[in-house]
Amino acid sequence: MKRLPPYARPLAERQKFTNLPFLVIVCIGQDCWNRAKKWNQCPNDICALTLPDGQLSEGYVWPVAHCQIVVEWNTGPSEPQIIQLVETLFRYAAESVTVHPLITNIEQPIWEYDLEKPVGKRWQQTRETMRTYYPSEVTANVA
């Protein structure tokens, strides 16, 4: 039987009464437990959850229906694990998911132009950036 992810019980209770928070933050990667704990202590209307290291997102029941989600991604999980988490959150009816990588080196440029690539493929992304996904984009990319 699947269970709620850590720190999700208050959010699950709010879902029962359609009392949605302003924002749900899913912390993943290094120091995810402490980051979620700090977010939950904020006076703002935010609920923070965590996906523990080595756990699969499909192993949990995510009470995120109709919520705006921010995934705080720190060192540890790979890009495929983040994609899997985003897809799982949309299966549980999240409204949108913004992936915020905390692991980026802001000194590095986001894009580089490579003249040796064919026209149309010369701009290459060189580092992770914050990006918001919507259900229609994810289902279109999966299909």
C-alpha positions as CSV (number, residue, x, y, z in Angstrom):
1,M,0.0,0.0,0.0
2,K,1.3,3.4,-0.9
3,R,1.7,6.1,1.8
4,L,2.0,9.8,1.8
5,P,5.5,11.4,1.3
6,P,7.2,12.9,4.4
7,Y,5.5,16.1,5.7
8,A,2.4,15.5,3.5
9,R,-0.2,14.8,6.2
10,P,-1.3,18.5,6.7
11,L,-1.6,18.9,3.0
12,A,-3.8,15.8,2.7
13,E,-6.0,17.1,5.5
14,R,-6.4,20.4,3.7
15,Q,-7.3,18.6,0.4
16,K,-10.2,17.0,2.2
17,F,-11.8,20.4,2.7
18,T,-10.5,22.0,-0.6
19,N,-8.5,24.4,1.5
20,L,-5.5,24.5,-0.9
21,P,-2.3,26.3,0.1
22,F,-0.8,29.1,-2.0
23,L,2.1,26.9,-3.0
24,V,3.4,23.3,-2.4
25,I,7.2,22.8,-2.4
26,V,8.6,19.4,-3.0
27,C,12.2,19.2,-1.7
28,I,14.5,16.6,-3.3
29,G,18.2,16.0,-3.0
30,Q,20.8,17.0,-0.5
31,D,19.4,18.4,2.8
32,C,15.8,17.9,1.5
33,W,14.5,17.1,5.0
34,N,15.8,20.3,6.6
35,R,14.7,22.5,3.6
36,A,11.1,21.1,3.9
37,K,11.1,21.6,7.6
38,K,12.2,25.2,7.2
39,W,9.5,25.9,4.6
40,N,6.8,24.4,6.8
41,Q,7.9,26.8,9.6
42,C,7.3,29.8,7.5
43,P,4.2,31.9,8.3
44,N,3.2,31.9,4.6
45,D,0.6,29.7,3.2
46,I,3.1,27.1,1.9
47,C,3.2,23.3,2.4
48,A,6.5,21.6,1.9
49,L,7.0,17.8,1.2
50,T,10.1,15.8,0.6
51,L,11.0,12.9,-1.6
52,P,13.7,11.0,0.4
53,D,17.0,10.0,-1.3
54,G,16.7,6.7,-3.2
55,Q,12.9,6.7,-3.1
56,L,10.8,6.5,-6.3
57,S,8.1,9.2,-6.6
58,E,5.6,6.4,-7.8
59,G,5.9,4.8,-4.3
60,Y,3.9,7.6,-2.7
61,V,0.4,9.1,-2.8
62,W,0.8,12.8,-3.6
63,P,-2.0,15.0,-2.3
64,V,-1.4,17.8,-4.8
65,A,-4.6,18.0,-6.8
66,H,-5.1,21.5,-8.2
67,C,-2.0,22.8,-6.5
68,Q,0.9,24.9,-7.8
69,I,4.1,23.0,-7.2
70,V,7.8,24.0,-6.9
71,V,10.3,21.2,-7.0
72,E,13.5,22.3,-5.2
73,W,16.2,20.2,-6.8
74,N,19.5,19.9,-5.0
75,T,22.5,17.6,-5.6
76,G,21.8,13.9,-5.7
77,P,18.9,13.1,-8.0
78,S,19.5,12.8,-11.7
79,E,17.5,14.6,-14.5
80,P,15.5,11.4,-15.3
81,Q,14.4,11.2,-11.6
82,I,13.2,14.8,-11.7
83,I,11.3,14.1,-14.9
84,Q,9.7,11.1,-13.3
85,L,8.7,13.2,-10.2
86,V,7.1,15.8,-12.5
87,E,5.2,13.2,-14.4
88,T,4.0,11.6,-11.1
89,L,2.8,14.9,-9.7
90,F,0.8,15.5,-12.8
91,R,-0.8,12.0,-12.5
92,Y,-2.0,13.3,-9.1
93,A,-3.6,16.3,-10.8
94,A,-1.0,19.1,-10.0
95,E,-1.9,22.3,-11.7
96,S,1.6,23.2,-12.6
97,V,5.1,22.2,-11.6
98,T,8.1,24.5,-11.6
99,V,11.5,22.8,-11.3
100,H,14.0,25.0,-9.5
101,P,17.5,23.6,-9.6
102,L,19.5,24.7,-6.6
103,I,22.7,23.1,-8.1
104,T,23.4,25.6,-10.9
105,N,26.6,27.6,-11.2
106,I,25.2,31.1,-12.0
107,E,28.7,32.1,-13.4
108,Q,28.2,29.6,-16.3
109,P,26.1,30.9,-19.3
110,I,22.7,29.3,-19.8
111,W,23.2,29.0,-23.6
112,E,26.2,28.8,-25.9
113,Y,26.3,29.3,-29.6
114,D,28.2,26.6,-31.5
115,L,29.0,27.4,-35.2
116,E,30.0,23.8,-35.9
117,K,26.4,22.6,-35.3
118,P,23.8,22.6,-38.1
119,V,21.6,25.7,-38.5
120,G,18.7,25.5,-36.1
121,K,20.7,23.5,-33.5
122,R,23.5,25.9,-32.8
123,W,22.2,27.3,-29.5
124,Q,23.0,24.7,-26.9
125,Q,21.7,24.8,-23.3
126,T,24.8,24.5,-21.0
127,R,23.2,24.5,-17.5
128,E,20.0,23.8,-15.8
129,T,17.5,26.6,-15.4
130,M,14.2,27.1,-13.6
131,R,11.2,26.0,-15.8
132,T,7.5,25.6,-15.3
133,Y,5.6,22.7,-16.8
134,Y,1.9,22.3,-17.4
135,P,0.0,19.0,-17.7
136,S,-0.6,19.4,-21.5
137,E,3.2,19.8,-22.1
138,V,4.1,16.7,-20.1
139,T,1.5,14.4,-21.7
140,A,2.5,15.7,-25.1
141,N,6.2,14.9,-24.4
142,V,5.4,11.5,-23.0
143,A,3.2,10.3,-25.8
